[in-house]
Amino acid sequence: MKSRLECLICALSQALRTARQAGASEGVQRKILDELMGILPGSDLNMSPAEISQDAYATVSRLTGVADPFHDAKKRHNAVALALYPRLREIVDSSDNRLETALRLAAAGNIVDLGVLEDDEIAAHLDDALRVTLARDDSADLLAFLEKPRRVLYLLDNAGEVVFDRVLMEELAGHKVQAVVKSAPIINDVTREDAEEAGVAEAAEIIELGCDSIGVNMRRAGTEFRKAFESADVIIAKGQGNYETLDRWDANIYFILRAKCPIVAEELHVKLHEAVLIHSPVYARP
């Protein structure tokens, strides 16, 4: 999707939030904002919001010297979600339709914000997330497609949430599943270390995107990923960044995300904070 003027303001806000997460002094925070205000006027709004935000995170890392500001937060989110794992498995094991339930859990993982919840609040929020009606729901098409063995490429999103994805990938055991992680830290996105910590290696082959881009930047992606992307029968893409960068890509992609900003909500034709599971809007079915 293309960016809008609001995305420039959002990039500044993301930079400030991340600088504070990295423990930057007020002087360094100001330096980061000043530098970005020199960069952003030249931004091409034909780029996705994720691509515009990339400069913000790169600037923060360079000027703070902190490569992974969210490292500790990711560890905590994984630990919290792994404590939930037995319950997630119980929910699936007691279900009449295991795969559909696991798919709902994967969507719930994108709805539950582990970063703002206390440990004793998470169970209630999980129940709420499982009861959420998806504003747009193409899951029936995806489930029908998965009735035969397929090559599934699973684009992971955030730490913590990845444990929910693990449950779905475990239910895809009859398929060839590859889980995609970032090759270097970017926000709280899943790296190989995060995925292995969450137990993903027990359910899928882990491959790397080949870069640290928000969502998928095909110009920077590695050869292994591009080959996997082109050969996949179906791609499951979690989170807003993957939607922003792949919504106009002619591929058999199913996006699972919550609309966390007004621009994305408008693009999806849903209300802010609503969740969707949608098929690629431009995929030319064979």
Secondary structure per residue as TSV (DSSP state, phi and psi in degrees):
chain	resnum	aa	ss	phi	psi
A	1	M	-	360.0	153.1
A	2	K	-	-82.1	157.2
A	3	S	-	-86.5	166.0
A	4	R	-	-128.7	173.0
A	5	L	H	-58.1	-35.5
A	6	E	H	-59.4	-27.1
A	7	C	H	-67.2	-27.9
A	8	L	H	-67.7	-42.2
A	9	I	H	-64.8	-41.0
A	10	C	H	-62.1	-39.4
A	11	A	H	-61.5	-39.7
A	12	L	H	-64.3	-42.6
A	13	S	H	-63.7	-41.3
A	14	Q	H	-63.1	-40.5
A	15	A	H	-63.3	-44.3
A	16	L	H	-64.3	-44.6
A	17	R	H	-61.7	-41.8
A	18	T	H	-71.6	-37.0
A	19	A	H	-61.0	-41.0
A	20	R	H	-68.9	-36.7
A	21	Q	H	-61.2	-34.2
A	22	A	T	-80.2	-3.7
A	23	G	T	79.8	22.9
A	24	A	-	-68.5	145.1
A	25	S	-	-68.4	165.6
A	26	E	H	-62.1	-34.7
A	27	G	H	-65.0	-41.9
A	28	V	H	-68.3	-38.5
A	29	Q	H	-58.3	-43.7
A	30	R	H	-64.8	-40.6
A	31	K	H	-62.0	-40.8
A	32	I	H	-61.8	-48.1
A	33	L	H	-64.1	-41.5
A	34	D	H	-61.1	-43.4
A	35	E	H	-65.7	-42.9
A	36	L	H	-65.7	-35.2
A	37	M	H	-67.9	-15.1
A	38	G	H	-87.8	-24.1
A	39	I	H	-88.1	-44.0
A	40	L	G	-62.6	-32.5
A	41	P	G	-58.9	-23.1
A	42	G	G	-92.2	5.4
A	43	S	-	-69.1	138.0
A	44	D	-	-87.7	115.9
A	45	L	T	-71.2	-4.4
A	46	N	T	-75.6	-14.9
A	47	M	S	-74.9	160.5
A	48	S	-	-74.2	157.7
A	49	P	H	-56.4	-35.4
A	50	A	H	-62.0	-40.0
A	51	E	H	-67.4	-38.5
A	52	I	H	-66.1	-39.1
A	53	S	H	-67.8	-23.2
A	54	Q	H	-56.6	-42.2
A	55	D	H	-61.1	-36.1
A	56	A	H	-63.6	-47.5
A	57	Y	H	-69.8	-36.2
A	58	A	H	-64.3	-39.7
A	59	T	H	-65.9	-42.0
A	60	V	H	-61.5	-47.3
A	61	S	H	-60.7	-42.6
A	62	R	H	-67.6	-43.1
A	63	L	H	-84.3	-20.9
A	64	T	H	-95.6	-21.3
A	65	G	-	74.3	12.5
A	66	V	-	-107.7	111.2
A	67	A	S	-76.9	-27.9
A	68	D	-	-136.5	75.5
A	69	P	T	-61.2	-24.0
A	70	F	T	-100.9	15.8
A	71	H	H	-56.4	-50.8
A	72	D	H	-66.6	-38.9
A	73	A	H	-63.6	-40.5
A	74	K	H	-63.5	-40.7
A	75	K	H	-59.7	-44.6
A	76	R	H	-65.7	-43.5
A	77	H	H	-63.3	-40.4
A	78	N	H	-63.1	-43.1
A	79	A	H	-62.9	-42.4
A	80	V	H	-63.6	-45.2
A	81	A	H	-68.8	-37.3
A	82	L	H	-65.4	-31.4
A	83	A	H	-66.1	-26.9
A	84	L	H	-82.5	-16.6
A	85	Y	H	-52.3	-46.9
A	86	P	H	-57.3	-36.4
A	87	R	H	-70.3	-39.5
A	88	L	H	-60.2	-44.1
A	89	R	H	-64.2	-38.6
A	90	E	H	-63.6	-39.6
A	91	I	H	-61.3	-44.4
A	92	V	H	-69.2	-44.8
A	93	D	H	-64.0	-27.1
A	94	S	T	-94.9	5.2
A	95	S	-	-88.0	150.5
A	96	D	S	-75.9	-26.5
A	97	N	S	-128.7	92.3
A	98	R	H	-61.1	-46.0
A	99	L	H	-67.4	-42.8
A	100	E	H	-62.0	-41.8
A	101	T	H	-64.7	-41.8
A	102	A	H	-63.3	-35.6
A	103	L	H	-65.3	-40.5
A	104	R	H	-64.7	-37.9
A	105	L	H	-64.5	-40.2
A	106	A	H	-61.5	-40.3
A	107	A	H	-66.4	-40.4
A	108	A	H	-61.3	-34.5
A	109	G	H	-61.5	-28.6
A	110	N	H	-83.5	-17.2
A	111	I	H	-88.3	-40.8
A	112	V	S	-72.6	121.2
A	113	D	-	-95.6	93.8
A	114	L	T	-63.8	-20.3
A	115	G	T	-74.6	-16.6
A	116	V	S	-117.9	4.0
A	117	L	-	-104.7	144.0
A	118	E	-	-79.3	155.3
A	119	D	G	-55.8	-37.0
A	120	D	G	-80.5	-3.1
A	121	E	G	-96.0	-17.5
A	122	I	H	-65.8	-41.5
A	123	A	H	-59.0	-43.6
A	124	A	H	-65.4	-40.4
A	125	H	H	-68.5	-32.4
A	126	L	H	-64.0	-44.5
A	127	D	H	-59.9	-41.5
A	128	D	H	-63.2	-42.8
A	129	A	H	-64.6	-37.1
A	130	L	H	-69.3	-22.6
A	131	R	H	-88.8	-6.9
A	132	V	-	-64.4	132.7
A	133	T	-	-88.4	123.2
A	134	L	-	-64.5	131.8
A	135	A	S	-64.8	-32.2
A	136	R	E	-137.2	133.2
A	137	D	E	-141.1	104.7
A	138	D	-	-105.4	23.7
A	139	S	H	-63.7	-31.4
A	140	A	H	-61.2	-39.7
A	141	D	H	-65.6	-42.2
A	142	L	H	-65.2	-44.6
A	143	L	H	-62.7	-38.9
A	144	A	H	-65.4	-40.1
A	145	F	H	-64.9	-31.6
A	146	L	T	-85.7	7.9
A	147	E	T	-70.4	-18.9
A	148	K	S	-111.4	156.0
A	149	P	-	-59.3	131.7
A	150	R	-	-134.9	162.2
A	151	R	E	-93.0	113.3
A	152	V	E	-110.0	124.7
A	153	L	E	-104.8	121.5
A	154	Y	E	-112.7	110.8
A	155	L	E	-89.1	107.4
A	156	L	-	-74.2	160.8
A	157	D	-	-115.3	-95.4
A	158	N	B	-107.5	157.8
A	159	A	T	-61.5	153.2
A	160	G	T	84.2	-64.5
A	161	E	H	-55.6	-30.2
A	162	V	H	-61.1	-25.3
A	163	V	H	-67.8	-36.7
A	164	F	H	-64.5	-39.7
A	165	D	H	-65.1	-37.4
A	166	R	H	-56.3	-42.1
A	167	V	H	-61.0	-43.3
A	168	L	H	-65.0	-43.7
A	169	M	H	-63.9	-32.2
A	170	E	H	-63.8	-32.9
A	171	E	H	-80.2	-6.9
A	172	L	T	-100.2	27.3
A	173	A	T	-60.9	-25.1
A	174	G	T	-80.4	-0.2
A	175	H	S	-113.8	164.6
A	176	K	E	-88.9	110.6
A	177	V	E	-113.5	128.0
A	178	Q	E	-117.7	129.3
A	179	A	E	-104.5	129.2
A	180	V	E	-100.8	127.0
A	181	V	E	-118.2	163.2
A	182	K	B	-78.5	147.7
A	183	S	S	-83.1	-12.1
A	184	A	S	-153.0	158.8
A	185	P	-	-61.0	137.9
A	186	I	-	-150.0	117.7
A	187	I	T	50.5	-132.8
A	188	N	T	-106.9	24.1
A	189	D	B	-66.8	155.1
A	190	V	-	-76.1	127.8
A	191	T	B	-102.2	175.8
A	192	R	H	-57.8	-43.1
A	193	E	H	-57.6	-44.7
A	194	D	H	-64.9	-42.4
A	195	A	H	-65.7	-43.4
A	196	E	H	-65.7	-38.9
A	197	E	H	-61.2	-34.0
A	198	A	T	-83.4	-3.3
A	199	G	T	85.9	15.9
A	200	V	G	-63.3	-33.8
A	201	A	G	-60.8	-19.8
A	202	E	G	-78.0	-14.4
A	203	A	T	-118.2	-17.5
A	204	A	S	-157.6	162.5
A	205	E	E	-80.6	127.7
A	206	I	E	-91.4	125.7
A	207	I	E	-126.1	159.4
A	208	E	E	-102.7	148.0
A	209	L	-	-65.3	-29.7
A	210	G	S	98.7	0.3
A	211	C	S	-161.2	-174.7
A	212	D	-	-110.9	26.7
A	213	S	-	-70.4	148.3
A	214	I	S	-71.6	128.2
A	215	G	S	66.4	-142.0
A	216	V	-	-123.5	117.1
A	217	N	-	-105.0	102.4
A	218	M	T	-63.3	-27.0
A	219	R	T	-68.6	-27.4
A	220	R	T	-104.0	-11.6
A	221	A	-	-66.5	152.2
A	222	G	-	-80.4	166.5
A	223	T	H	-62.7	-42.7
A	224	E	H	-59.1	-44.0
A	225	F	H	-65.6	-46.0
A	226	R	H	-61.2	-38.7
A	227	K	H	-64.9	-42.4
A	228	A	H	-65.0	-39.1
A	229	F	H	-63.7	-45.1
A	230	E	H	-70.8	-28.8
A	231	S	H	-94.7	-8.6
A	232	A	-	-67.5	141.8
A	233	D	S	-76.9	-33.7
A	234	V	E	-151.0	146.3
A	235	I	E	-121.6	127.8
A	236	I	E	-106.0	118.6
A	237	A	E	-117.4	117.0
A	238	K	E	-95.0	138.2
A	239	G	S	91.8	163.8
A	240	Q	H	-69.1	-37.4
A	241	G	H	-61.7	-40.6
A	242	N	H	-67.4	-36.0
A	243	Y	H	-65.8	-44.7
A	244	E	H	-58.7	-34.7
A	245	T	H	-97.7	-14.4
A	246	L	H	-124.1	4.1
A	247	D	T	-65.9	-22.0
A	248	R	T	-107.9	17.7
A	249	W	S	-92.1	128.0
A	250	D	-	-77.6	85.4
A	251	A	S	-152.3	160.4
A	252	N	-	-81.4	77.5
A	253	I	E	-109.9	136.9
A	254	Y	E	-113.8	120.3
A	255	F	E	-96.3	133.7
A	256	I	E	-123.6	115.8
A	257	L	E	-162.3	163.2
A	258	R	E	-107.6	136.2
A	259	A	-	-76.0	102.8
A	260	K	-	-96.3	-0.6
A	261	C	S	-142.6	154.1
A	262	P	H	-60.2	-33.6
A	263	I	H	-65.6	-47.1
A	264	V	H	-65.8	-40.1
A	265	A	H	-59.3	-42.6
A	266	E	H	-65.1	-42.1
A	267	E	H	-60.2	-37.3
A	268	L	H	-85.4	-8.6
A	269	H	T	61.5	43.6
A	270	V	S	-134.2	174.0
A	271	K	-	-83.3	156.6
A	272	L	T	-55.8	134.8
A	273	H	T	78.4	-1.9
A	274	E	-	-75.7	154.3
A	275	A	E	-107.6	151.2
A	276	V	E	-139.2	156.4
A	277	L	E	-133.0	102.8
A	278	I	E	-128.5	149.3
A	279	H	E	-79.9	152.3
A	280	S	-	-51.6	128.9
A	281	P	T	-70.7	-12.6
A	282	V	T	-120.1	4.7
A	283	Y	-	-65.9	125.2
A	284	A	-	-90.3	100.0
A	285	R	-	-61.2	136.7
A	286	P	-	-69.1	360.0
